[in-house]
Amino acid sequence: DSINLLNAYFKYRFGDNWNQSQSNQSNAGSSMTRAQALAVLGLTEDADRDAIIKAHRSLMQKLHPDRGGNDYLASQINLAKDILLDE
């Protein structure tokens, strides 16, 4: 159910093509591409570190498990931030 909820949310927020596969993955072993990470956080390719952190914080405030979200949503948002910040 969580996956369906997340997919529906991102499709609503970013459009039908939010999860298009890209051949370049930023983090080895992750299942999220840089393009997907940008889509998850609602950012464009030119986003700087501050924009990434701000977008992450904003989404976590809305979708954190303590605020009605769930662990899966939070983990995807965290993964997106990690990919974009190359942590």
C-alpha positions in Angstrom: 0.0 0.0 0.0 2.8 2.4 0.8 4.4 2.0 -2.6 1.1 2.7 -4.3 0.6 5.8 -2.1 4.0 7.1 -2.9 3.6 6.5 -6.6 0.2 8.2 -6.6 1.6 11.2 -4.7 4.6 11.6 -7.0 2.5 11.1 -10.1 0.1 13.8 -8.9 2.9 16.2 -7.9 5.4 15.7 -10.7 3.4 14.2 -13.6 3.1 10.8 -15.3 6.8 10.6 -16.2 8.3 11.3 -12.7 9.8 7.8 -12.5 11.3 7.5 -16.0 14.3 5.2 -15.8 17.7 6.8 -16.5 20.8 4.9 -17.3 23.0 7.0 -14.9 22.6 6.0 -11.3 24.4 8.2 -8.7 24.6 5.7 -5.9 25.8 2.2 -6.6 23.4 -0.3 -5.3 20.5 2.1 -4.9 17.3 1.6 -6.9 16.8 5.4 -7.4 18.4 7.4 -10.2 19.5 11.0 -9.8 16.5 12.1 -12.0 14.2 10.2 -9.8 15.7 11.7 -6.7 15.2 15.2 -8.2 11.6 14.3 -8.9 11.0 13.0 -5.4 12.2 16.3 -3.9 10.5 18.4 -6.6 13.8 19.9 -7.8 15.5 20.6 -11.1 19.0 19.6 -12.2 20.4 23.0 -11.2 19.4 22.7 -7.5 22.1 23.5 -5.1 22.9 22.0 -1.7 20.7 24.5 0.2 17.7 23.8 -2.1 18.1 20.0 -1.6 18.2 20.4 2.1 15.2 22.8 2.1 13.1 20.5 -0.1 14.0 17.4 2.0 13.1 19.2 5.2 9.8 20.4 3.8 8.7 17.0 2.6 9.8 15.3 5.9 7.7 17.8 7.8 4.7 16.6 5.8 5.4 12.9 5.4 7.4 11.9 8.5 5.9 8.8 10.3 5.3 10.9 13.4 3.1 13.2 11.3 1.0 10.6 9.5 3.4 9.5 6.9 5.2 6.1 7.1 8.6 4.6 7.2 8.7 3.9 3.4 7.9 7.4 2.4 10.5 8.8 4.8 13.1 6.4 3.6 12.5 7.3 -0.1 12.8 11.0 0.8 16.0 10.4 2.7 17.4 8.3 -0.1 16.7 11.0 -2.6 18.5 13.5 -0.4 21.5 11.2 0.0 21.8 10.6 -3.7 21.7 14.3 -4.5 24.2 15.1 -1.8 26.4 12.1 -2.6 26.5 11.0 1.0 
